[in-house]
């Protein structure tokens, strides 16, 4: 009987930890110097990433795809974080 409250407490701790990590900002390798708000930056990054995905040739794979994506994001004003 003692293990049930322990398991319930552990489950609750895991849920709280998971919800906390859901609130943290996304960890991305790009930043935009003209967007001050982290939330707006995340939204803009999602939009620009989708735009670039649509522009990249479907044939591009691996390093060629990564380079094309990086080139597209750079043209849209994004900079790699150092």
Secondary structure, DSSP 8 states (H G I E B T S, - for coil): -HHHHHHHHHHHHHHHHHHHHHHS----SEEETT---HHHHHHHHHHHHHHHHHHS-TT--HHHHHHHHHHHHHHTTEEE--
